[in-house]
């Protein structure tokens, strides 16, 4: 089916009290794994492209690949610019066919964040594209996003309501205890559910959770067993994801889990058979493991069966 906007997918998710996985993709295998799983489970889905992925694969190459593959599935699909750093980045994404963009000016003072976000909203809406912004700052590292624990801060509910009113943004990423990357603290990371509820009570728009990968123990164990080094990685618990979708979180970003799955499967193939050099035999297990991860997240979030 034709691509839809992120807003169309996420408004339905918030109303239905389920979450939609926004999975980062970098190439053919990532895209196949995400879309084939979404089709099998009848789940709406968002495929995210970061600025780093655009540099790696080519903006048009990746956008056209997703759009073409999405045209042959029967579930709603949106293409989203993840962590757009400027109006120009968002404009180029829209020109390439993205149906959703994020402008991340969360590192700027509130007034400047409002000004930049409002510019992007006005341009995107004029082109039929919906917009995500961020208020508050998540810790951790993800490509060009690098925020220390000292610089991270949680989103103020009243400020979030004011930001939404001033900018007209369609969905808002909030800082509620998650962080980018594989290292989210020891044990079970703290999620400020009370803060999510307060923000959700003040606005009807969908809310977004960044840094939501689960980093499951079985996956890090297999990564280490195949020669990988990852340290004491920890992710977001399934119960926290389920709970958050009941009061406002509609878009849930997942990147680290797919990267870990891809790399673990490739390592295992080459460890078992060092003589292997057929990329099809190396990458097919990686795609299958990413399908397993994607399916679990869609089921946990409650999006399976919603399309």
Helices and strands as residue ranges (DSSP letters): H 6-16, E 20-24, H 28-41, E 45-50, H 51-57, H 59-70, E 77-84, H 87-95, E 100-103, H 110-126, E 130-135, E 139-142, E 145-147, H 157-167, E 171-174, E 179-180, H 193-202, E 206-209, H 217-225, H 238-245, E 249-254, H 256-272, H 279-301
